[in-house]
Amino acid sequence: MTCPSTAYIHATRVPPTMTSAREAIRWVNWDVDSQEFAVET
């Protein structure tokens, strides 16, 4: 993940059973799909 204000890159661990980035994103974000994210500017 990249912080939009500082451009700092954060590496987050997920369970080794994850088989896709989308699945990992859902796991990290309390089962919210990335398509549901709102972009804040």
Backbone as JSON Lines, residues from 0, in Angstrom:
{"i":0,"aa":"M","n":[0.85,-1.17,0.0],"ca":[0.0,0.0,0.0],"c":[0.89,1.22,0.0]}
{"i":1,"aa":"T","n":[0.46,2.27,-0.68],"ca":[1.2,3.52,-0.73],"c":[0.38,4.63,-0.11]}
{"i":2,"aa":"C","n":[0.97,5.35,0.82],"ca":[0.3,6.48,1.46],"c":[0.22,7.62,0.45]}
{"i":3,"aa":"P","n":[-0.99,8.13,0.17],"ca":[-1.12,9.17,-0.85],"c":[-0.48,10.5,-0.45]}
{"i":4,"aa":"S","n":[-0.34,10.78,0.84],"ca":[0.22,12.08,1.25],"c":[1.73,12.07,1.39]}
{"i":5,"aa":"T","n":[2.32,10.91,1.7],"ca":[3.78,10.86,1.89],"c":[4.49,9.99,0.86]}
{"i":6,"aa":"A","n":[3.75,9.2,0.1],"ca":[4.29,8.24,-0.87],"c":[5.07,7.12,-0.19]}
{"i":7,"aa":"Y","n":[4.92,6.98,1.13],"ca":[5.57,5.89,1.85],"c":[4.9,4.57,1.49]}
{"i":8,"aa":"I","n":[5.69,3.56,1.2],"ca":[5.16,2.25,0.82],"c":[5.13,1.35,2.05]}
{"i":9,"aa":"H","n":[3.95,0.83,2.36],"ca":[3.74,-0.07,3.48],"c":[3.57,-1.49,2.95]}
{"i":10,"aa":"A","n":[4.29,-2.44,3.52],"ca":[4.12,-3.85,3.17],"c":[3.31,-4.51,4.28]}
{"i":11,"aa":"T","n":[2.22,-5.15,3.92],"ca":[1.34,-5.78,4.89],"c":[1.32,-7.28,4.64]}
{"i":12,"aa":"R","n":[1.49,-8.05,5.7],"ca":[1.45,-9.5,5.56],"c":[0.01,-9.99,5.54]}
{"i":13,"aa":"V","n":[-0.2,-11.02,4.76],"ca":[-1.5,-11.69,4.7],"c":[-1.25,-13.19,4.83]}
{"i":14,"aa":"P","n":[-2.28,-13.97,5.13],"ca":[-2.1,-15.41,5.26],"c":[-1.52,-16.01,3.96]}
{"i":15,"aa":"P","n":[-0.68,-17.02,4.08],"ca":[-0.07,-17.63,2.9],"c":[-1.06,-18.35,1.99]}
{"i":16,"aa":"T","n":[-2.27,-18.54,2.45],"ca":[-3.28,-19.21,1.63],"c":[-3.93,-18.29,0.61]}
{"i":17,"aa":"M","n":[-3.65,-16.98,0.69],"ca":[-4.22,-16.03,-0.26],"c":[-3.64,-16.31,-1.64]}
{"i":18,"aa":"T","n":[-4.5,-16.34,-2.66],"ca":[-4.04,-16.68,-4.01],"c":[-4.13,-15.51,-4.99]}
{"i":19,"aa":"S","n":[-4.67,-14.37,-4.55],"ca":[-4.75,-13.21,-5.44],"c":[-4.63,-11.93,-4.63]}
{"i":20,"aa":"A","n":[-4.23,-10.87,-5.32],"ca":[-4.12,-9.57,-4.67],"c":[-5.49,-9.09,-4.19]}
{"i":21,"aa":"R","n":[-6.51,-9.33,-5.0],"ca":[-7.86,-8.89,-4.63],"c":[-8.34,-9.58,-3.35]}
{"i":22,"aa":"E","n":[-8.06,-10.86,-3.24],"ca":[-8.42,-11.61,-2.03],"c":[-7.68,-11.04,-0.81]}
{"i":23,"aa":"A","n":[-6.41,-10.71,-0.98],"ca":[-5.62,-10.14,0.11],"c":[-6.14,-8.77,0.52]}
{"i":24,"aa":"I","n":[-6.55,-7.96,-0.46],"ca":[-7.1,-6.64,-0.16],"c":[-8.38,-6.77,0.65]}
{"i":25,"aa":"R","n":[-9.23,-7.72,0.27],"ca":[-10.46,-7.95,1.04],"c":[-10.13,-8.37,2.47]}
{"i":26,"aa":"W","n":[-9.14,-9.22,2.64],"ca":[-8.79,-9.72,3.97],"c":[-8.29,-8.58,4.85]}
{"i":27,"aa":"V","n":[-7.45,-7.71,4.3],"ca":[-6.88,-6.59,5.06],"c":[-7.95,-5.56,5.41]}
{"i":28,"aa":"N","n":[-8.94,-5.37,4.55],"ca":[-9.92,-4.31,4.72],"c":[-11.28,-4.82,5.2]}
{"i":29,"aa":"W","n":[-11.27,-5.75,6.12],"ca":[-12.48,-6.25,6.77],"c":[-13.53,-6.7,5.78]}
{"i":30,"aa":"D","n":[-13.11,-7.42,4.75],"ca":[-13.98,-8.03,3.75],"c":[-14.69,-7.01,2.85]}
{"i":31,"aa":"V","n":[-14.11,-5.8,2.71],"ca":[-14.64,-4.81,1.79],"c":[-13.87,-4.96,0.47]}
{"i":32,"aa":"D","n":[-14.6,-5.14,-0.62],"ca":[-13.97,-5.32,-1.92],"c":[-13.36,-3.99,-2.4]}
{"i":33,"aa":"S","n":[-12.26,-4.06,-3.12],"ca":[-11.59,-2.86,-3.59],"c":[-12.46,-2.04,-4.53]}
{"i":34,"aa":"Q","n":[-13.42,-2.64,-5.21],"ca":[-14.33,-1.9,-6.09],"c":[-15.27,-0.99,-5.3]}
{"i":35,"aa":"E","n":[-15.4,-1.24,-4.01],"ca":[-16.3,-0.44,-3.17],"c":[-15.6,0.75,-2.53]}
{"i":36,"aa":"F","n":[-14.28,0.85,-2.7],"ca":[-13.52,1.95,-2.1],"c":[-13.92,3.27,-2.75]}
{"i":37,"aa":"A","n":[-13.97,4.31,-1.94],"ca":[-14.18,5.66,-2.46],"c":[-12.83,6.37,-2.52]}
{"i":38,"aa":"V","n":[-12.62,7.13,-3.55],"ca":[-11.38,7.87,-3.69],"c":[-11.56,9.25,-3.06]}
{"i":39,"aa":"E","n":[-10.66,9.57,-2.14],"ca":[-10.72,10.89,-1.49],"c":[-9.62,11.77,-2.07]}
{"i":40,"aa":"T","n":[-9.97,12.99,-2.39],"ca":[-8.97,13.91,-2.92],"c":[-8.86,15.15,-2.05]}
